[in-house]
Amino acid sequence: MARRVTAAEEPHAAAETVLRLAVLLQAGLSPARAWRQLADAGDPSAIRIMQAMDDGVPMKDAVAAAGRGWRDVAAAWRVAITVGAPLAESLRGLAVSLRDAQEAADDVRVALAEPAATARLMGWLPLVGMGLGAALGFDTFGVVFTHPVGIACLVGGAGLIVAAQRWSTRLVRRAHAAAGVPGLDAELVAIALSGGVSIDRATALVREARAASGASDPPSGGERTAAPPGDGVADVLTLSQAAGIPAVELLRATAAHARHRARIDGRLRAARLSSRLLIPLGVCTLPAFLLLGVAPMLLSVVKGMPLSL
């Protein structure tokens, strides 16, 4: 039985499967035969796609339904089939795009791991302070559960801990890259133009393919719309028409630059995160440490002092 691919591994698996598929297609196999060969070899994504195709689902729809990382592949598949572009070459270029995008996301995830782990560790500091006070012989737990001031410290400290955790989590989430493959629209338009269609037809096909494959996010109303291609595609096409040169290579260079820019932007976000995480630390975590770690020790000392006449 094939091992189940996790959500984090799926983009990597999609890039590897697409590259293998492109090699099989270049060797002369038909798309259905190539998918069958990959499924027989135990590829999890190919197995899901073949199961859907055996149930009567069209190939392009089966690819789109294979998982989150396959919607972009399905869009490229639709465009290449519609315009008659070389499918193997189109998929090979797409595999490179998927691999570069996932490597960029991995770089960002690795860069964010240390500041995120530090924030989680510092979030436990107030509770560690309570335990340390008890280990030193102070009645910290008794004070925070019985003394009115101690109870107030407990409630305030717990609220600050929760606020710090949520604040830090929000900062880490915002530092992650947006979902999707940078430069995908430029790559898809390049595939469409390589089939010999006009620019207007190419951009229309890309809009339709992304909407049909689920690669475009639906608006708040719930129904998907065909948004114009992004990634600076319009500017590249205008430059191509003005200079009278083919737009395919310009678009692919634009897609590569978009992936490079996404990687650099991700690293910059990770670098800024380290300093931004100091804000919830100073505003919430340290006051919580004073309320839960220091104040109970002082209260236990005052509580144990004899009253003087």
ZADO-1210 file (C-alpha; in nm, 4 decimals, padded with zeros to 6 digits):
<atoms>
<atom x="00.0000" y="00.0000" z="00.0000" code="MET" pos="1"/>
<atom x="00.1314" y="00.3484" z="-00.0857" code="ALA" pos="2"/>
<atom x="00.2141" y="00.5798" z="00.2003" code="ARG" pos="3"/>
<atom x="-00.0329" y="00.8619" z="00.2466" code="ARG" pos="4"/>
<atom x="00.1115" y="01.2010" z="00.1539" code="VAL" pos="5"/>
<atom x="00.0653" y="01.4705" z="00.4188" code="THR" pos="6"/>
<atom x="-00.0505" y="01.8254" z="00.3415" code="ALA" pos="7"/>
<atom x="00.3019" y="01.9607" z="00.3917" code="ALA" pos="8"/>
<atom x="00.4504" y="01.7021" z="00.1537" code="GLU" pos="9"/>
<atom x="00.1840" y="01.7357" z="-00.1180" code="GLU" pos="10"/>
<atom x="00.3422" y="02.0225" z="-00.3182" code="PRO" pos="11"/>
<atom x="00.6747" y="01.8349" z="-00.3243" code="HIS" pos="12"/>
<atom x="00.4953" y="01.5172" z="-00.4324" code="ALA" pos="13"/>
<atom x="00.3070" y="01.7046" z="-00.7052" code="ALA" pos="14"/>
<atom x="00.6275" y="01.8475" z="-00.8520" code="ALA" pos="15"/>
<atom x="00.7958" y="01.5060" z="-00.8521" code="GLU" pos="16"/>
<atom x="00.4944" y="01.3326" z="-01.0061" code="THR" pos="17"/>
<atom x="00.4523" y="01.5983" z="-01.2760" code="VAL" pos="18"/>
<atom x="00.8193" y="01.5693" z="-01.3707" code="LEU" pos="19"/>
<atom x="00.7915" y="01.1902" z="-01.3991" code="ARG" pos="20"/>
<atom x="00.4738" y="01.2298" z="-01.6025" code="LEU" pos="21"/>
<atom x="00.6483" y="01.4687" z="-01.8416" code="ALA" pos="22"/>
<atom x="00.9312" y="01.2192" z="-01.8932" code="VAL" pos="23"/>
<atom x="00.6838" y="00.9409" z="-01.9709" code="LEU" pos="24"/>
<atom x="00.4965" y="01.1622" z="-02.2161" code="LEU" pos="25"/>
<atom x="00.8202" y="01.2586" z="-02.3900" code="GLN" pos="26"/>
<atom x="00.8962" y="00.8868" z="-02.4213" code="ALA" pos="27"/>
<atom x="00.5813" y="00.8510" z="-02.6321" code="GLY" pos="28"/>
<atom x="00.3227" y="00.7248" z="-02.3829" code="LEU" pos="29"/>
<atom x="-00.0307" y="00.8571" z="-02.3980" code="SER" pos="30"/>
<atom x="-00.1499" y="01.0588" z="-02.0948" code="PRO" pos="31"/>
<atom x="-00.3798" y="00.7790" z="-01.9753" code="ALA" pos="32"/>
<atom x="-00.1041" y="00.5197" z="-02.0120" code="ARG" pos="33"/>
<atom x="00.1439" y="00.7468" z="-01.8325" code="ALA" pos="34"/>
<atom x="-00.0931" y="00.7929" z="-01.5379" code="TRP" pos="35"/>
<atom x="-00.1476" y="00.4171" z="-01.5272" code="ARG" pos="36"/>
<atom x="00.2259" y="00.3523" z="-01.5176" code="GLN" pos="37"/>
<atom x="00.2720" y="00.5967" z="-01.2301" code="LEU" pos="38"/>
<atom x="-00.0193" y="00.4442" z="-01.0400" code="ALA" pos="39"/>
<atom x="00.1198" y="00.0938" z="-01.0875" code="ASP" pos="40"/>
<atom x="00.4518" y="00.2222" z="-00.9518" code="ALA" pos="41"/>
<atom x="00.2740" y="00.3252" z="-00.6304" code="GLY" pos="42"/>
<atom x="00.2552" y="00.7023" z="-00.6756" code="ASP" pos="43"/>
<atom x="-00.0219" y="00.8172" z="-00.4317" code="PRO" pos="44"/>
<atom x="-00.1407" y="01.1084" z="-00.6462" code="SER" pos="45"/>
<atom x="-00.1492" y="00.8966" z="-00.9609" code="ALA" pos="46"/>
<atom x="-00.3465" y="00.6298" z="-00.7756" code="ILE" pos="47"/>
<atom x="-00.6104" y="00.8860" z="-00.6729" code="ARG" pos="48"/>
<atom x="-00.6299" y="01.0233" z="-01.0265" code="ILE" pos="49"/>
<atom x="-00.6636" y="00.6775" z="-01.1829" code="MET" pos="50"/>
<atom x="-00.9346" y="00.5813" z="-00.9339" code="GLN" pos="51"/>
<atom x="-01.1305" y="00.8929" z="-01.0313" code="ALA" pos="52"/>
<atom x="-01.0780" y="00.8239" z="-01.4026" code="MET" pos="53"/>
<atom x="-01.1941" y="00.4638" z="-01.3566" code="ASP" pos="54"/>
<atom x="-01.5123" y="00.6067" z="-01.2022" code="ASP" pos="55"/>
<atom x="-01.5768" y="00.8059" z="-01.5204" code="GLY" pos="56"/>
<atom x="-01.4298" y="01.1437" z="-01.4185" code="VAL" pos="57"/>
<atom x="-01.2593" y="01.3252" z="-01.7093" code="PRO" pos="58"/>
<atom x="-00.8815" y="01.3321" z="-01.6807" code="MET" pos="59"/>
<atom x="-00.8484" y="01.7081" z="-01.6320" code="LYS" pos="60"/>
<atom x="-01.1157" y="01.7063" z="-01.3613" code="ASP" pos="61"/>
<atom x="-00.9544" y="01.4070" z="-01.1913" code="ALA" pos="62"/>
<atom x="-00.6237" y="01.5931" z="-01.1821" code="VAL" pos="63"/>
<atom x="-00.7880" y="01.9006" z="-01.0271" code="ALA" pos="64"/>
<atom x="-00.9540" y="01.6852" z="-00.7592" code="ALA" pos="65"/>
<atom x="-00.6322" y="01.5033" z="-00.6643" code="ALA" pos="66"/>
<atom x="-00.5392" y="01.7561" z="-00.3958" code="GLY" pos="67"/>
<atom x="-00.4510" y="02.1139" z="-00.3146" code="ARG" pos="68"/>
<atom x="-00.1231" y="02.1101" z="-00.5088" code="GLY" pos="69"/>
<atom x="-00.2861" y="01.9693" z="-00.8217" code="TRP" pos="70"/>
<atom x="-00.5232" y="02.2514" z="-00.9083" code="ARG" pos="71"/>
<atom x="-00.2456" y="02.4493" z="-01.0761" code="ASP" pos="72"/>
<atom x="-00.1388" y="02.1386" z="-01.2650" code="VAL" pos="73"/>
<atom x="-00.4952" y="02.0915" z="-01.3856" code="ALA" pos="74"/>
<atom x="-00.5083" y="02.4528" z="-01.5060" code="ALA" pos="75"/>
<atom x="-00.1866" y="02.4063" z="-01.7043" code="ALA" pos="76"/>
<atom x="-00.3196" y="02.0759" z="-01.8383" code="TRP" pos="77"/>
<atom x="-00.6415" y="02.2418" z="-01.9608" code="ARG" pos="78"/>
<atom x="-00.4536" y="02.5247" z="-02.1298" code="VAL" pos="79"/>
<atom x="-00.2016" y="02.2962" z="-02.3034" code="ALA" pos="80"/>
<atom x="-00.4681" y="02.0550" z="-02.4280" code="ILE" pos="81"/>
<atom x="-00.6919" y="02.3369" z="-02.5529" code="THR" pos="82"/>
<atom x="-00.4257" y="02.5178" z="-02.7554" code="VAL" pos="83"/>
<atom x="-00.2360" y="02.2068" z="-02.8621" code="GLY" pos="84"/>
<atom x="00.0850" y="02.3051" z="-02.6846" code="ALA" pos="85"/>
<atom x="00.3430" y="02.0284" z="-02.6218" code="PRO" pos="86"/>
<atom x="00.2055" y="01.8698" z="-02.3053" code="LEU" pos="87"/>
<atom x="00.5311" y="01.7101" z="-02.1924" code="ALA" pos="88"/>
<atom x="00.7282" y="02.0340" z="-02.2281" code="GLU" pos="89"/>
<atom x="00.4545" y="02.2334" z="-02.0550" code="SER" pos="90"/>
<atom x="00.4425" y="01.9928" z="-01.7620" code="LEU" pos="91"/>
<atom x="00.8211" y="01.9883" z="-01.7296" code="ARG" pos="92"/>
<atom x="00.8268" y="02.3670" z="-01.6999" code="GLY" pos="93"/>
<atom x="00.5419" y="02.3564" z="-01.4516" code="LEU" pos="94"/>
<atom x="00.7253" y="02.0970" z="-01.2427" code="ALA" pos="95"/>
<atom x="01.0186" y="02.3361" z="-01.2160" code="VAL" pos="96"/>
<atom x="00.7818" y="02.6130" z="-01.1048" code="SER" pos="97"/>
<atom x="00.6200" y="02.3892" z="-00.8412" code="LEU" pos="98"/>
<atom x="00.9586" y="02.2791" z="-00.7114" code="ARG" pos="99"/>
<atom x="01.0944" y="02.6341" z="-00.6906" code="ASP" pos="100"/>
<atom x="00.7793" y="02.7570" z="-00.5157" code="ALA" pos="101"/>
<atom x="00.7944" y="02.4773" z="-00.2603" code="GLN" pos="102"/>
<atom x="01.1654" y="02.5345" z="-00.1973" code="GLU" pos="103"/>
<atom x="01.0901" y="02.9017" z="-00.1342" code="ALA" pos="104"/>
<atom x="00.8110" y="02.8061" z="00.1074" code="ALA" pos="105"/>
<atom x="01.0469" y="02.5634" z="00.2830" code="ASP" pos="106"/>
<atom x="01.3085" y="02.8364" z="00.3199" code="ASP" pos="107"/>
<atom x="01.0522" y="03.0633" z="00.4831" code="VAL" pos="108"/>
<atom x="00.9267" y="02.7858" z="00.7112" code="ARG" pos="109"/>
<atom x="01.2809" y="02.7070" z="00.8270" code="VAL" pos="110"/>
<atom x="01.3568" y="03.0750" z="00.8852" code="ALA" pos="111"/>
<atom x="01.0366" y="03.1154" z="01.0883" code="LEU" pos="112"/>
<atom x="01.0922" y="02.8032" z="01.2977" code="ALA" pos="113"/>
<atom x="01.3411" y="02.9579" z="01.5427" code="GLU" pos="114"/>
<atom x="01.1536" y="03.2821" z="01.6293" code="PRO" pos="115"/>
<atom x="00.8224" y="03.0919" z="01.6486" code="ALA" pos="116"/>
<atom x="00.9714" y="02.8310" z="01.8821" code="ALA" pos="117"/>
<atom x="01.1254" y="03.1038" z="02.0974" code="THR" pos="118"/>
<atom x="00.7888" y="03.2776" z="02.1249" code="ALA" pos="119"/>
<atom x="00.6191" y="02.9539" z="02.2334" code="ARG" pos="120"/>
<atom x="00.8913" y="02.8855" z="02.4888" code="LEU" pos="121"/>
<atom x="00.8734" y="03.2351" z="02.6347" code="MET" pos="122"/>
<atom x="00.4970" y="03.1990" z="02.6632" code="GLY" pos="123"/>
<atom x="00.5479" y="02.9415" z="02.9393" code="TRP" pos="124"/>
<atom x="00.7736" y="03.1735" z="03.1400" code="LEU" pos="125"/>
<atom x="00.5001" y="03.2962" z="03.3804" code="PRO" pos="126"/>
<atom x="00.3981" y="02.9404" z="03.4713" code="LEU" pos="127"/>
<atom x="00.7626" y="02.8471" z="03.5162" code="VAL" pos="128"/>
<atom x="00.7889" y="03.1403" z="03.7572" code="GLY" pos="129"/>
<atom x="00.5055" y="03.0007" z="03.9673" code="MET" pos="130"/>
<atom x="00.6680" y="02.6583" z="03.9788" code="GLY" pos="131"/>
<atom x="01.0038" y="02.8101" z="04.0661" code="LEU" pos="132"/>
<atom x="00.8513" y="03.0014" z="04.3558" code="GLY" pos="133"/>
<atom x="00.6933" y="02.6830" z="04.4901" code="ALA" pos="134"/>
<atom x="01.0242" y="02.4970" z="04.4519" code="ALA" pos="135"/>
<atom x="01.1958" y="02.7673" z="04.6596" code="LEU" pos="136"/>
<atom x="00.9486" y="02.7145" z="04.9436" code="GLY" pos="137"/>
<atom x="00.7005" y="02.9934" z="04.8771" code="PHE" pos="138"/>
<atom x="00.3289" y="02.9136" z="04.9009" code="ASP" pos="139"/>
<atom x="00.2634" y="03.0528" z="04.5534" code="THR" pos="140"/>
<atom x="-00.0101" y="02.8088" z="04.4547" code="PHE" pos="141"/>
<atom x="-00.1930" y="02.8488" z="04.7827" code="GLY" pos="142"/>
<atom x="-00.1846" y="03.2263" z="04.7541" code="VAL" pos="143"/>
<atom x="-00.3143" y="03.2461" z="04.3955" code="VAL" pos="144"/>
<atom x="-00.6092" y="03.0157" z="04.4735" code="PHE" pos="145"/>
<atom x="-00.7103" y="03.1487" z="04.8159" code="THR" pos="146"/>
<atom x="-00.5981" y="03.5098" z="04.8570" code="HIS" pos="147"/>
<atom x="-00.8182" y="03.7714" z="04.6810" code="PRO" pos="148"/>
<atom x="-00.5165" y="03.9550" z="04.5438" code="VAL" pos="149"/>
<atom x="-00.3632" y="03.6235" z="04.4376" code="GLY" pos="150"/>
<atom x="-00.6804" y="03.5274" z="04.2529" code="ILE" pos="151"/>
<atom x="-00.6752" y="03.8606" z="04.0729" code="ALA" pos="152"/>
<atom x="-00.3112" y="03.7995" z="03.9774" code="CYS" pos="153"/>
<atom x="-00.4037" y="03.4537" z="03.8487" code="LEU" pos="154"/>
<atom x="-00.6888" y="03.5854" z="03.6337" code="VAL" pos="155"/>
<atom x="-00.4849" y="03.8749" z="03.4979" code="GLY" pos="156"/>
<atom x="-00.1784" y="03.6609" z="03.4312" code="GLY" pos="157"/>
<atom x="-00.3793" y="03.3902" z="03.2550" code="ALA" pos="158"/>
<atom x="-00.5466" y="03.6514" z="03.0359" code="GLY" pos="159"/>
<atom x="-00.2095" y="03.7993" z="02.9429" code="LEU" pos="160"/>
<atom x="-00.0716" y="03.4541" z="02.8579" code="ILE" pos="161"/>
<atom x="-00.3631" y="03.3833" z="02.6255" code="VAL" pos="162"/>
<atom x="-00.3296" y="03.7268" z="02.4662" code="ALA" pos="163"/>
<atom x="00.0442" y="03.6768" z="02.4116" code="ALA" pos="164"/>
<atom x="-00.0077" y="03.3353" z="02.2532" code="GLN" pos="165"/>
<atom x="-00.2747" y="03.4616" z="02.0152" code="ARG" pos="166"/>
<atom x="-00.0757" y="03.7733" z="01.9292" code="TRP" pos="167"/>
<atom x="00.2397" y="03.5714" z="01.8555" code="SER" pos="168"/>
<atom x="00.0464" y="03.3147" z="01.6542" code="THR" pos="169"/>
<atom x="-00.1071" y="03.5907" z="01.4433" code="ARG" pos="170"/>
<atom x="00.2330" y="03.7461" z="01.3771" code="LEU" pos="171"/>
<atom x="00.3799" y="03.4098" z="01.2738" code="VAL" pos="172"/>
<atom x="00.0832" y="03.3356" z="01.0471" code="ARG" pos="173"/>
<atom x="00.1146" y="03.6719" z="00.8735" code="ARG" pos="174"/>
<atom x="00.4849" y="03.6081" z="00.8136" code="ALA" pos="175"/>
<atom x="00.4114" y="03.2933" z="00.6124" code="HIS" pos="176"/>
<atom x="00.3847" y="03.3209" z="00.2362" code="ALA" pos="177"/>
<atom x="00.0468" y="03.3252" z="00.0683" code="ALA" pos="178"/>
<atom x="-00.0737" y="03.0007" z="-00.0833" code="ALA" pos="179"/>
<atom x="-00.0129" y="02.9385" z="-00.4503" code="GLY" pos="180"/>
<atom x="00.2743" y="02.9322" z="-00.6958" code="VAL" pos="181"/>
<atom x="00.4348" y="03.2726" z="-00.7644" code="PRO" pos="182"/>
<atom x="00.4473" y="03.3478" z="-01.1347" code="GLY" pos="183"/>
<atom x="00.1892" y="03.0840" z="-01.2221" code="LEU" pos="184"/>
<atom x="-00.0211" y="03.3164" z="-01.4392" code="ASP" pos="185"/>
<atom x="00.2836" y="03.4114" z="-01.6449" code="ALA" pos="186"/>
<atom x="00.3701" y="03.0436" z="-01.6843" code="GLU" pos="187"/>
<atom x="00.0168" y="02.9559" z="-01.7964" code="LEU" pos="188"/>
<atom x="-00.0011" y="03.2391" z="-02.0489" code="VAL" pos="189"/>
<atom x="00.3376" y="03.1270" z="-02.1847" code="ALA" pos="190"/>
<atom x="00.1970" y="02.7756" z="-02.2310" code="ILE" pos="191"/>
<atom x="-00.1070" y="02.9158" z="-02.4118" code="ALA" pos="192"/>
<atom x="00.1025" y="03.1343" z="-02.6434" code="LEU" pos="193"/>
<atom x="00.3330" y="02.8435" z="-02.7246" code="SER" pos="194"/>
<atom x="00.0291" y="02.6786" z="-02.8806" code="GLY" pos="195"/>
<atom x="00.0074" y="02.9585" z="-03.1375" code="GLY" pos="196"/>
<atom x="-00.3053" y="03.1400" z="-03.0163" code="VAL" pos="197"/>
<atom x="-00.3420" y="03.5156" z="-02.9936" code="SER" pos="198"/>
<atom x="-00.2701" y="03.7116" z="-02.6773" code="ILE" pos="199"/>
<atom x="-00.6374" y="03.7827" z="-02.6112" code="ASP" pos="200"/>
<atom x="-00.7248" y="03.4170" z="-02.6598" code="ARG" pos="201"/>
<atom x="-00.4355" y="03.3084" z="-02.4365" code="ALA" pos="202"/>
<atom x="-00.5360" y="03.5304" z="-02.1456" code="THR" pos="203"/>
<atom x="-00.9005" y="03.4246" z="-02.1795" code="ALA" pos="204"/>
<atom x="-00.8015" y="03.0569" z="-02.1756" code="LEU" pos="205"/>
<atom x="-00.5918" y="03.1071" z="-01.8633" code="VAL" pos="206"/>
<atom x="-00.8792" y="03.2759" z="-01.6828" code="ARG" pos="207"/>
<atom x="-01.1171" y="02.9977" z="-01.7803" code="GLU" pos="208"/>
<atom x="-00.8729" y="02.7189" z="-01.6929" code="ALA" pos="209"/>
<atom x="-00.7919" y="02.8609" z="-01.3493" code="ARG" pos="210"/>
<atom x="-01.1579" y="02.9048" z="-01.2672" code="ALA" pos="211"/>
<atom x="-01.2538" y="02.5584" z="-01.3940" code="ALA" pos="212"/>
<atom x="-00.9684" y="02.3881" z="-01.2065" code="SER" pos="213"/>
<atom x="-01.0337" y="02.5685" z="-00.8794" code="GLY" pos="214"/>
<atom x="-00.6971" y="02.7468" z="-00.8899" code="ALA" pos="215"/>
<atom x="-00.8686" y="03.0834" z="-00.8389" code="SER" pos="216"/>
<atom x="-01.0046" y="03.1729" z="-00.4965" code="ASP" pos="217"/>
<atom x="-01.3793" y="03.2316" z="-00.4873" code="PRO" pos="218"/>
<atom x="-01.5056" y="03.5739" z="-00.3819" code="PRO" pos="219"/>
<atom x="-01.7159" y="03.6293" z="-00.0718" code="SER" pos="220"/>
<atom x="-02.0292" y="03.5438" z="-00.2664" code="GLY" pos="221"/>
<atom x="-01.9060" y="03.1881" z="-00.3074" code="GLY" pos="222"/>
<atom x="-01.8933" y="03.1537" z="-00.6883" code="GLU" pos="223"/>
<atom x="-01.5559" y="03.1505" z="-00.8614" code="ARG" pos="224"/>
<atom x="-01.4794" y="03.4297" z="-01.1055" code="THR" pos="225"/>
<atom x="-01.2245" y="03.4493" z="-01.3848" code="ALA" pos="226"/>
<atom x="-00.9862" y="03.7200" z="-01.2672" code="ALA" pos="227"/>
<atom x="-00.7364" y="03.8673" z="-01.5143" code="PRO" pos="228"/>
<atom x="-00.3905" y="03.7053" z="-01.5031" code="PRO" pos="229"/>
<atom x="-00.1596" y="03.8675" z="-01.2505" code="GLY" pos="230"/>
<atom x="00.2196" y="03.8528" z="-01.1990" code="ASP" pos="231"/>
<atom x="00.2685" y="04.1566" z="-01.4256" code="GLY" pos="232"/>
<atom x="00.1485" y="03.9576" z="-01.7287" code="VAL" pos="233"/>
<atom x="-00.0252" y="04.2585" z="-01.8839" code="ALA" pos="234"/>
<atom x="00.2932" y="04.4687" z="-01.8697" code="ASP" pos="235"/>
<atom x="00.4992" y="04.1889" z="-02.0236" code="VAL" pos="236"/>
<atom x="00.2492" y="04.1429" z="-02.3061" code="LEU" pos="237"/>
<atom x="00.2428" y="04.5162" z="-02.3731" code="THR" pos="238"/>
<atom x="00.6243" y="04.5217" z="-02.3879" code="LEU" pos="239"/>
<atom x="00.6260" y="04.2237" z="-02.6208" code="SER" pos="240"/>
<atom x="00.3801" y="04.3868" z="-02.8611" code="GLN" pos="241"/>
<atom x="00.5642" y="04.7203" z="-02.8536" code="ALA" pos="242"/>
<atom x="00.9029" y="04.5594" z="-02.9179" code="ALA" pos="243"/>
<atom x="00.7680" y="04.3076" z="-03.1674" code="GLY" pos="244"/>
<atom x="00.9285" y="04.0087" z="-02.9943" code="ILE" pos="245"/>
<atom x="00.7794" y="03.6766" z="-02.8793" code="PRO" pos="246"/>
<atom x="00.6315" y="03.6974" z="-02.5322" code="ALA" pos="247"/>
<atom x="00.6875" y="03.3354" z="-02.4248" code="VAL" pos="248"/>
<atom x="01.0433" y="03.3755" z="-02.3017" code="GLU" pos="249"/>
<atom x="00.9628" y="03.7109" z="-02.1416" code="LEU" pos="250"/>
<atom x="00.6754" y="03.5515" z="-01.9527" code="LEU" pos="251"/>
<atom x="00.8857" y="03.2598" z="-01.8328" code="ARG" pos="252"/>
<atom x="01.1568" y="03.4990" z="-01.7170" code="ALA" pos="253"/>
<atom x="00.8883" y="03.6984" z="-01.5351" code="THR" pos="254"/>
<atom x="00.7627" y="03.3813" z="-01.3673" code="ALA" pos="255"/>
<atom x="01.1154" y="03.2898" z="-01.2546" code="ALA" pos="256"/>
<atom x="01.1669" y="03.6413" z="-01.1195" code="HIS" pos="257"/>
<atom x="00.8357" y="03.6232" z="-00.9302" code="ALA" pos="258"/>
<atom x="00.9466" y="03.3016" z="-00.7603" code="ARG" pos="259"/>
<atom x="01.2833" y="03.4554" z="-00.6721" code="HIS" pos="260"/>
<atom x="01.1150" y="03.7667" z="-00.5337" code="ARG" pos="261"/>
<atom x="00.8768" y="03.5516" z="-00.3272" code="ALA" pos="262"/>
<atom x="01.1728" y="03.3704" z="-00.1701" code="ARG" pos="263"/>
<atom x="01.3497" y="03.6959" z="-00.0815" code="ILE" pos="264"/>
<atom x="01.0315" y="03.8525" z="00.0550" code="ASP" pos="265"/>
<atom x="00.9746" y="03.5458" z="00.2704" code="GLY" pos="266"/>
<atom x="01.3206" y="03.5682" z="00.4200" code="ARG" pos="267"/>
<atom x="01.2699" y="03.9371" z="00.4927" code="LEU" pos="268"/>
<atom x="00.9394" y="03.8637" z="00.6672" code="ARG" pos="269"/>
<atom x="01.1124" y="03.6000" z="00.8784" code="ALA" pos="270"/>
<atom x="01.3862" y="03.8465" z="00.9737" code="ALA" pos="271"/>
<atom x="01.1308" y="04.1106" z="01.0746" code="ARG" pos="272"/>
<atom x="00.9346" y="03.8559" z="01.2760" code="LEU" pos="273"/>
<atom x="01.2145" y="03.8172" z="01.5305" code="SER" pos="274"/>
<atom x="01.1857" y="04.1825" z="01.6330" code="SER" pos="275"/>
<atom x="00.8060" y="04.1962" z="01.6115" code="ARG" pos="276"/>
<atom x="00.7713" y="03.9040" z="01.8519" code="LEU" pos="277"/>
<atom x="00.9373" y="04.1202" z="02.1179" code="LEU" pos="278"/>
<atom x="00.6208" y="04.3316" z="02.1317" code="ILE" pos="279"/>
<atom x="00.3879" y="04.0656" z="02.2809" code="PRO" pos="280"/>
<atom x="00.6789" y="03.9550" z="02.4984" code="LEU" pos="281"/>
<atom x="00.7121" y="04.2991" z="02.6547" code="GLY" pos="282"/>
<atom x="00.3431" y="04.3890" z="02.6581" code="VAL" pos="283"/>
<atom x="00.1959" y="04.0572" z="02.7758" code="CYS" pos="284"/>
<atom x="00.4465" y="03.7885" z="02.8730" code="THR" pos="285"/>
<atom x="00.6664" y="03.9873" z="03.1115" code="LEU" pos="286"/>
<atom x="00.3692" y="04.1442" z="03.2974" code="PRO" pos="287"/>
<atom x="00.2195" y="03.7953" z="03.3231" code="ALA" pos="288"/>
<atom x="00.5455" y="03.6750" z="03.4751" code="PHE" pos="289"/>
<atom x="00.5271" y="03.9522" z="03.7345" code="LEU" pos="290"/>
<atom x="00.1651" y="03.8649" z="03.8156" code="LEU" pos="291"/>
<atom x="00.2126" y="03.4881" z="03.8341" code="LEU" pos="292"/>
<atom x="00.5753" y="03.4524" z="03.9336" code="GLY" pos="293"/>
<atom x="00.6806" y="03.7503" z="04.1434" code="VAL" pos="294"/>
<atom x="00.3567" y="03.8768" z="04.2998" code="ALA" pos="295"/>
<atom x="00.2572" y="03.5390" z="04.4549" code="PRO" pos="296"/>
<atom x="00.5995" y="03.5080" z="04.6183" code="MET" pos="297"/>
<atom x="00.5669" y="03.8549" z="04.7696" code="LEU" pos="298"/>
<atom x="00.2114" y="03.7794" z="04.8849" code="LEU" pos="299"/>
<atom x="00.3209" y="03.4532" z="05.0467" code="SER" pos="300"/>
<atom x="00.5949" y="03.6400" z="05.2334" code="VAL" pos="301"/>
<atom x="00.3537" y="03.9088" z="05.3524" code="VAL" pos="302"/>
<atom x="00.0930" y="03.6468" z="05.4429" code="LYS" pos="303"/>
<atom x="00.3448" y="03.4562" z="05.6555" code="GLY" pos="304"/>
<atom x="00.4747" y="03.7608" z="05.8430" code="MET" pos="305"/>
<atom x="00.3421" y="03.7942" z="06.2034" code="PRO" pos="306"/>
<atom x="00.1326" y="04.0995" z="06.2761" code="LEU" pos="307"/>
<atom x="00.3172" y="04.3520" z="06.4907" code="SER" pos="308"/>
<atom x="00.1413" y="04.5422" z="06.7646" code="LEU" pos="309"/>
</atoms>
